[in-house]
């Protein structure tokens, strides 16, 4: 599976310092795959608990239905940008 290879072997990151300057970035352009991203962030040691995963797509949760730029309503460790509204993709 691509997630296991990327997050387990290929990417360089530090869950204790999500803003580390030399980290690799994972770009998820398809927001419908956000649970893929959240689960790998959880398994990689980022501050996303099983409880957060269970609250997927809930109002003001760490795991909204589409990854969103950190704001007062969403602050998901490991998510630092968003592809915007549906259909915008990385052109946003």
BALOBA-1460 file (C-alpha; in Angstrom, 3 decimals):
// residues 92
<rec num="1" residu="x" x="0.000" y="0.000" z="0.000"/>
<rec num="2" residu="x" x="1.252" y="3.441" z="-0.894"/>
<rec num="3" residu="x" x="0.560" y="4.885" z="2.572"/>
<rec num="4" residu="x" x="2.742" y="2.294" z="4.284"/>
<rec num="5" residu="x" x="5.617" y="2.986" z="1.908"/>
<rec num="6" residu="x" x="5.345" y="6.772" z="2.040"/>
<rec num="7" residu="x" x="4.680" y="7.250" z="5.754"/>
<rec num="8" residu="x" x="6.619" y="4.201" z="6.950"/>
<rec num="9" residu="x" x="9.712" y="4.247" z="4.749"/>
<rec num="10" residu="x" x="10.088" y="7.166" z="2.365"/>
<rec num="11" residu="x" x="8.967" y="10.403" z="3.973"/>
<rec num="12" residu="x" x="11.012" y="12.386" z="6.486"/>
<rec num="13" residu="x" x="8.967" y="14.089" z="9.213"/>
<rec num="14" residu="x" x="8.889" y="14.685" z="12.963"/>
<rec num="15" residu="x" x="5.502" y="14.364" z="14.690"/>
<rec num="16" residu="x" x="6.952" y="16.111" z="17.762"/>
<rec num="17" residu="x" x="7.756" y="19.144" z="15.585"/>
<rec num="18" residu="x" x="5.157" y="19.272" z="12.778"/>
<rec num="19" residu="x" x="6.622" y="22.564" z="11.501"/>
<rec num="20" residu="x" x="10.175" y="21.246" z="11.125"/>
<rec num="21" residu="x" x="11.589" y="23.051" z="8.093"/>
<rec num="22" residu="x" x="13.159" y="19.978" z="6.422"/>
<rec num="23" residu="x" x="10.050" y="17.778" z="6.581"/>
<rec num="24" residu="x" x="8.630" y="16.133" z="3.490"/>
<rec num="25" residu="x" x="5.162" y="17.278" z="2.475"/>
<rec num="26" residu="x" x="2.301" y="14.994" z="1.499"/>
<rec num="27" residu="x" x="-0.173" y="16.671" z="-0.864"/>
<rec num="28" residu="x" x="-3.665" y="15.203" z="-0.835"/>
<rec num="29" residu="x" x="-5.573" y="16.884" z="-3.629"/>
<rec num="30" residu="x" x="-8.646" y="14.667" z="-3.289"/>
<rec num="31" residu="x" x="-10.349" y="15.695" z="-0.051"/>
<rec num="32" residu="x" x="-12.519" y="12.587" z="-0.147"/>
<rec num="33" residu="x" x="-9.424" y="10.611" z="0.855"/>
<rec num="34" residu="x" x="-8.937" y="12.626" z="4.032"/>
<rec num="35" residu="x" x="-9.433" y="9.619" z="6.332"/>
<rec num="36" residu="x" x="-6.396" y="8.097" z="4.585"/>
<rec num="37" residu="x" x="-4.353" y="11.143" z="5.619"/>
<rec num="38" residu="x" x="-5.729" y="11.274" z="9.184"/>
<rec num="39" residu="x" x="-5.111" y="7.570" z="9.796"/>
<rec num="40" residu="x" x="-1.491" y="7.810" z="8.609"/>
<rec num="41" residu="x" x="-0.907" y="10.906" z="10.720"/>
<rec num="42" residu="x" x="-2.257" y="8.955" z="13.715"/>
<rec num="43" residu="x" x="-0.129" y="5.881" z="12.990"/>
<rec num="44" residu="x" x="2.950" y="8.066" z="12.451"/>
<rec num="45" residu="x" x="2.714" y="9.610" z="15.901"/>
<rec num="46" residu="x" x="1.024" y="12.940" z="15.263"/>
<rec num="47" residu="x" x="-1.369" y="14.223" z="17.935"/>
<rec num="48" residu="x" x="-4.463" y="12.596" z="16.432"/>
<rec num="49" residu="x" x="-6.079" y="10.066" z="18.743"/>
<rec num="50" residu="x" x="-8.436" y="7.193" z="17.999"/>
<rec num="51" residu="x" x="-11.128" y="9.390" z="19.535"/>
<rec num="52" residu="x" x="-10.314" y="12.090" z="16.960"/>
<rec num="53" residu="x" x="-10.577" y="9.492" z="14.189"/>
<rec num="54" residu="x" x="-13.947" y="8.369" z="15.569"/>
<rec num="55" residu="x" x="-15.122" y="12.001" z="15.336"/>
<rec num="56" residu="x" x="-14.413" y="12.124" z="11.597"/>
<rec num="57" residu="x" x="-16.589" y="14.732" z="9.845"/>
<rec num="58" residu="x" x="-17.985" y="16.113" z="13.110"/>
<rec num="59" residu="x" x="-18.374" y="19.836" z="13.753"/>
<rec num="60" residu="x" x="-15.136" y="21.417" z="15.053"/>
<rec num="61" residu="x" x="-13.281" y="18.081" z="15.186"/>
<rec num="62" residu="x" x="-9.593" y="17.638" z="14.372"/>
<rec num="63" residu="x" x="-10.719" y="15.439" z="11.475"/>
<rec num="64" residu="x" x="-13.094" y="17.380" z="9.207"/>
<rec num="65" residu="x" x="-14.462" y="15.749" z="6.066"/>
<rec num="66" residu="x" x="-11.948" y="17.633" z="3.933"/>
<rec num="67" residu="x" x="-8.564" y="18.693" z="5.348"/>
<rec num="68" residu="x" x="-8.733" y="22.382" z="6.144"/>
<rec num="69" residu="x" x="-6.175" y="25.066" z="6.809"/>
<rec num="70" residu="x" x="-5.677" y="25.474" z="10.576"/>
<rec num="71" residu="x" x="-8.198" y="27.939" z="11.968"/>
<rec num="72" residu="x" x="-10.156" y="28.574" z="15.119"/>
<rec num="73" residu="x" x="-12.438" y="25.623" z="14.248"/>
<rec num="74" residu="x" x="-9.883" y="23.115" z="12.959"/>
<rec num="75" residu="x" x="-6.341" y="22.466" z="14.047"/>
<rec num="76" residu="x" x="-5.130" y="19.136" z="12.713"/>
<rec num="77" residu="x" x="-1.445" y="18.417" z="13.401"/>
<rec num="78" residu="x" x="0.285" y="17.611" z="10.109"/>
<rec num="79" residu="x" x="-2.204" y="19.543" z="7.964"/>
<rec num="80" residu="x" x="-0.740" y="22.879" z="6.959"/>
<rec num="81" residu="x" x="-2.584" y="23.725" z="3.751"/>
<rec num="82" residu="x" x="-5.847" y="22.956" z="2.041"/>
<rec num="83" residu="x" x="-6.856" y="22.333" z="-1.532"/>
<rec num="84" residu="x" x="-9.949" y="24.411" z="-0.928"/>
<rec num="85" residu="x" x="-13.543" y="23.798" z="-1.979"/>
<rec num="86" residu="x" x="-14.594" y="20.824" z="-4.034"/>
<rec num="87" residu="x" x="-13.209" y="20.927" z="-7.520"/>
<rec num="88" residu="x" x="-10.516" y="23.522" z="-6.762"/>
<rec num="89" residu="x" x="-7.711" y="20.999" z="-6.362"/>
<rec num="90" residu="x" x="-4.196" y="22.327" z="-5.938"/>
<rec num="91" residu="x" x="-5.008" y="25.295" z="-8.188"/>
<rec num="92" residu="x" x="-6.453" y="26.985" z="-5.110"/>
